[in-house]
Amino acid sequence: MASSAVSGVPAAESAKIRELITQFKADKIKVNTAMYGIMEILMRHDGAIQRVFRPHQVAPHFQNRDGKLITASGVELRAKRLDGVGFNKKLFEQGAWCIEDNPLTREIAKKALEHFKTDKRFATFHENEIEAGSVGAGHTNHLVASVIDEALCNDPDIAVNGRYSKAHWFAKHHDMEAAAAGVTWWTIKWPIVEEHPEIPDIFQAGLNSQQNVGEGDHR
């Protein structure tokens, strides 16, 4: 079976992806149909693989949350909820999807770093460390990075002297300490997105809509 010259996915399967994208564009309510259909194709042909990343290796993708990426206030809201109900690594990993950064352009890393300049509460990331951009679980991932960095935090209910406390979080939430060492992400290879640039938009819409239904607009 012939493969796409760009992504390596068989041409017939790549055509199915384009059909799913076309259906999504015509009717956005079909986002989950498109997303799960694309997921199945990518998993079947190694277009999406599982990789373990440390929190600072995954920044928010520039198309996440319709171009808003993540917010520091959203990270704090996520932190407050998880501090009350408990941090669960397996639950985190269920929504952990990301896009591999293009090693030639480094667009995901560069745009994320520009975004992080907009709020001093964001954790500290470095371009040479970032390998992928999240389209799901972005706020949760950034929370773990913020705890590692003991970044600034405005909410006195979850802050110690105006910062996230690593001692508090790791002692109370053992799964977070495990997540700090590495989390398994489904990672879409960058050539796939070069061929189908709509994929990040579909995945962020589908994954974040599921989060919104269950837990509020904090991912």
Secondary structure as UniProt FT lines:
FT   TURN            5..7
FT   HELIX           11..26
FT   HELIX           28..30
FT   HELIX           31..44
FT   TURN            45..46
FT   STRAND          48..53
FT   HELIX           55..57
FT   STRAND          58..60
FT   TURN            62..68
FT   HELIX           72..85
FT   HELIX           89..94
FT   STRAND          97..100
FT   TURN            103..105
FT   HELIX           107..116
FT   TURN            117..118
FT   TURN            120..121
FT   TURN            127..129
FT   STRAND          132..134
FT   HELIX           138..149
FT   TURN            156..158
FT   TURN            161..162
FT   HELIX           166..172
FT   HELIX           174..181
FT   STRAND          183..188
FT   HELIX           190..195
FT   TURN            197..198
FT   HELIX           199..215
//
